[in-house]
């Protein structure tokens, strides 16, 4: 029996980011949609940060980058994502046939074997019916996103992807 070795979720997410860098679609790389060159300085305007629709918390590090890459691949402009379970708790449902992507969290204080949690998340535009609770949370997230929309401009004089990543995450 030929069994393929399973790739760990965080390794899959690193691979997704690596692929986005190779294809030039990583959110921190300049392209015609998110950047302009002025006086030999590249000005990069990032897409809105991605948040949890249930908690409003901003994803950080690899999760933020993977969420942005995945939402861009799905051609979604969403600034928030939600799990199936969170949508249900808020009295909403995910549209049939919608695709999710994975984000992970690591709790170093949890017992061994339970430190990694994998979340299958959906763009909030994949929600079929919005409950009053979800609408309230999404309105709050929209306000937060609009408040920060134009305030972030990244200037970088180096065209290397790792330089843009550092400026993007700073």
C-alpha positions as CSV (number, residue, x, y, z in Angstrom):
1,X,0.0,0.0,0.0
2,X,1.4,3.4,-1.0
3,X,0.7,5.9,1.8
4,X,1.8,9.4,1.3
5,X,3.2,11.1,4.3
6,X,0.7,13.8,5.6
7,X,2.1,17.3,5.5
8,X,1.5,19.3,8.7
9,X,-0.9,22.2,8.5
10,X,1.7,24.8,9.3
11,X,3.9,23.4,6.6
12,X,1.0,23.5,4.1
13,X,0.5,27.2,5.0
14,X,4.2,28.0,4.6
15,X,4.1,26.3,1.2
16,X,1.0,28.4,0.2
17,X,2.9,31.5,1.1
18,X,6.0,30.4,-0.7
19,X,4.0,29.6,-3.8
20,X,2.4,33.1,-3.6
21,X,5.9,34.6,-3.5
22,X,7.1,32.6,-6.4
23,X,4.0,33.6,-8.5
24,X,4.2,37.2,-7.4
25,X,0.8,37.2,-5.8
26,X,1.9,37.5,-2.1
27,X,0.1,40.4,-0.5
28,X,3.4,42.1,0.6
29,X,4.8,42.1,-3.0
30,X,4.2,45.1,-5.1
31,X,1.9,44.7,-8.1
32,X,-0.2,47.0,-10.2
33,X,-3.2,46.9,-7.7
34,X,-1.4,47.7,-4.5
35,X,1.7,49.8,-5.3
36,X,3.2,52.7,-7.1
37,X,6.8,53.9,-7.5
38,X,7.6,57.5,-6.6
39,X,11.1,58.9,-6.6
40,X,12.7,55.4,-6.6
41,X,10.6,54.5,-3.5
42,X,8.0,51.8,-3.9
43,X,4.8,52.7,-1.9
44,X,2.8,49.6,-1.0
45,X,-0.7,49.9,0.3
46,X,-1.7,46.6,1.9
47,X,-5.1,45.0,1.8
48,X,-7.1,45.4,5.0
49,X,-6.0,43.1,7.9
50,X,-8.1,40.0,8.2
51,X,-9.9,39.5,11.5
52,X,-12.0,36.8,13.1
53,X,-15.7,37.7,12.5
54,X,-16.6,36.1,15.8
55,X,-14.1,37.8,18.1
56,X,-12.9,40.8,16.0
57,X,-9.3,39.8,16.8
58,X,-6.7,40.4,14.1
59,X,-4.8,37.4,12.8
60,X,-1.0,37.7,13.2
61,X,2.1,36.4,11.4
62,X,1.7,33.5,9.1
63,X,-2.1,33.3,9.7
64,X,-2.5,36.9,8.5
65,X,-0.5,36.3,5.4
66,X,-2.2,32.9,4.6
67,X,-5.6,34.5,5.1
68,X,-4.8,37.3,2.7
69,X,-3.3,34.9,0.1
70,X,-6.3,32.6,0.3
71,X,-8.9,35.4,0.2
72,X,-7.1,36.9,-2.8
73,X,-7.1,33.4,-4.5
74,X,-10.8,33.2,-3.9
75,X,-11.2,36.7,-5.3
76,X,-12.8,37.8,-2.1
77,X,-12.5,41.3,-0.7
78,X,-13.5,40.1,2.8
79,X,-11.7,41.5,5.9
80,X,-13.0,38.8,8.1
81,X,-13.4,35.0,8.3
82,X,-15.5,32.7,10.3
83,X,-15.6,29.0,11.2
84,X,-18.7,26.9,10.5
85,X,-19.2,26.5,14.3
86,X,-18.9,30.2,14.9
87,X,-21.5,30.9,12.2
88,X,-23.8,28.4,13.8
89,X,-23.4,29.9,17.3
90,X,-24.2,33.3,15.9
91,X,-27.4,31.9,14.3
92,X,-26.0,31.9,10.7
93,X,-25.0,29.3,8.2
94,X,-22.4,28.9,5.5
95,X,-23.6,28.6,1.9
96,X,-23.6,25.1,0.4
97,X,-20.5,24.4,-1.6
98,X,-18.3,27.2,-0.2
99,X,-14.6,26.4,0.3
100,X,-12.7,26.9,3.5
101,X,-9.0,27.3,4.2
102,X,-7.0,26.4,7.3
103,X,-5.4,28.6,9.9
104,X,-3.6,27.3,13.0
105,X,-2.9,28.4,16.5
106,X,-0.3,27.1,18.9
107,X,-0.7,27.2,22.6
108,X,2.7,26.5,24.2
109,X,1.1,26.1,27.7
110,X,-1.3,23.4,26.6
111,X,-0.5,19.7,27.3
112,X,1.6,18.0,24.7
113,X,-0.5,16.7,21.8
114,X,-3.1,19.5,22.2
115,X,-1.0,22.5,21.5
116,X,-1.9,22.9,17.9
117,X,-5.4,23.8,16.9
118,X,-6.5,23.9,13.3
119,X,-9.3,26.1,12.1
120,X,-11.2,25.7,8.9
121,X,-12.4,29.2,8.1
122,X,-14.7,30.7,5.5
123,X,-14.8,34.3,4.1
124,X,-17.8,36.0,5.7
125,X,-19.2,36.6,2.3
126,X,-19.7,32.8,2.3
127,X,-22.4,33.1,5.0
128,X,-25.8,32.4,3.6
129,X,-28.0,34.0,6.3
130,X,-26.8,36.7,8.5
131,X,-28.2,36.8,12.0
132,X,-28.5,40.1,13.9
133,X,-25.5,39.0,16.0
134,X,-23.3,38.4,13.0
135,X,-24.5,41.7,11.3
136,X,-23.5,43.6,14.4
137,X,-20.1,42.0,14.5
138,X,-19.5,42.6,10.8
139,X,-20.5,46.2,11.1
140,X,-18.0,46.7,13.9
141,X,-15.2,45.0,11.8
142,X,-16.1,47.2,8.8
143,X,-15.7,50.3,10.9
144,X,-12.3,49.0,12.2
145,X,-11.2,48.2,8.6
146,X,-12.3,51.6,7.2
147,X,-10.6,53.4,10.1
148,X,-7.3,51.8,9.1
149,X,-7.8,51.7,5.4
150,X,-5.9,54.7,4.2
151,X,-3.5,55.1,7.2
152,X,-1.0,52.5,6.2
153,X,1.5,53.1,3.5
154,X,4.6,51.1,3.4
155,X,7.7,52.6,1.8
156,X,10.5,50.3,0.8
157,X,13.5,51.0,-1.5
158,X,14.5,47.3,-1.9
159,X,12.7,45.0,-4.3
160,X,13.6,41.8,-2.5
161,X,10.5,39.9,-1.2
162,X,12.0,39.4,2.3
163,X,12.5,43.2,2.6
164,X,8.8,43.8,1.7
165,X,7.7,41.1,4.1
166,X,9.6,42.8,7.0
167,X,8.1,46.2,6.1
168,X,4.6,44.7,5.6
169,X,4.6,43.0,9.0
170,X,6.2,45.9,10.9
